[in-house]
């Protein structure tokens, strides 16, 4: 298939582009390079020897996107990863989050309809489950419960739009992938997460502490009802996550469907820090801090539906993720910036 | 106050414009005249002797809207009624509904922020309650339960956006008004509902049967658990509804708030038809038909919060509404078209 990948220069996007190419698909990327780097796409070309056309544009620029899709016709599917993703920022700037995330998806669906592209795989998030009522989370678990931030709401809204769009258009194949916590980097050390400023997520933060550019990691809450008192999450290696996109694309059926992409194995904050210490051989100073508003004690997937229906499962562990992240970090101390 | 009224040439918009002018406010209208008529605005000017500047544009045309607002500075508030409103159409064309309704609101909020306009009153709908778990519906009743159509989802999404925007911006005053079933027309016979094609709502349909342009009205379901077996709704005279907008505007406080605008009195389909027969002096043929998917047995407001906090209550009855609608219909058999 020839696949348009929105946000394809980003962390998950770059790994997904590589996985698509390795599976024999053609890839086009549209990315506005806000917070991402064209170097990621250049490296994918270097790794694979393939050409990856890159349109530097906002997905809402319908004319540019239409021209790009026509130039590379026939495009048979879209994997839609473009969007804003910082939870805290979404609370401070909600209108921008609704504007960019919801508006981008609507613009994309209009271009797809006009150009006859029938398939979309969307990067949703386990955030849509809000505060879990039951664990592990299945795709049948209720969504939207006490959703505390606009970021998560945009994911839930986009899922609704895709579901309604598929109900109205019998040719549309729409799949939402609910990511748990993506971590790790490509085993080559050439692709990885490149957060600007202070990282929002735990592994990038821990890695910067390990390498010495941040002094210590805060552990937010040690009094949760979990084995070691710290929060439990489902950390999925980005290479496994990328493979999930390929599987979802290849299995997409007319209608709307949703899959959890997670390992099913909860890992605590302290366990992740310990794993990163093993992988890096460094001590990682930590500081106990109060719980953060909006954090839940535990969130992890039941990935059985994806196993059963997509023939996909995770292969890599938290130790693999820490090893690969550290390899990326040490080979690219400034991310893609000094490539 | 000087108020920008989006959708001000529409049914509720025209009555709201008139109510604002009668309360001593200035009014500017932006309306793309899709499904509405500039004649409504011309008649408001004729009734009041005031000038009502009209910008014929899509609210998403940020440049045009910004110029319009600047030209008439200072604009102190927005009443936002522009949007698509046909439930059935929203199921068939969901992407268009999300695009127009959500996109319009986001575009408007951006212009408001840029121009320093602190207040927005939004036309939400009792549709956001979905299938009621309790009656009457209070503002605390759960929303979003089994919401069957994208129209209702756009209203709920816009309420969330306004709530999040107000949480992020302490200066913002945002109010959602959850309309029950607007009916009637202005007592002058000069303003009224002007649906194109076959009306979606009951009173316009009944009125066209009474005047003879439609043969009969279908009564969808006579086996509901209601006194006469037909559905119960809360029909609010559009003049009362318009007054609710003025009250909400004048009472808007920093933050986000929501009010039901309804009478609190349930009226059945058969009662409405009987009232229209009395008002028109015509027999109204009706045909019993099966329940429609998505219809609920009963929906009516507890309007106590608006009584208490806005000092607003309805003054007009279903008989007033039928009389005024019939007066409008007979004086304007083709709506505004042959004005």
Interface residues (C-beta under 8 A of the other chain):
Chain A: X91 X92 X93 X94 X95 X98 X99 X102 X103 X106 X109 X110 X113 X144 X150 X153 X157 X160 X161 X164 X165 X167 X168
Chain B: X91 X92 X93 X94 X95 X98 X99 X102 X103 X106 X109 X110 X113 X144 X150 X153 X157 X160 X161 X164 X165 X167 X168
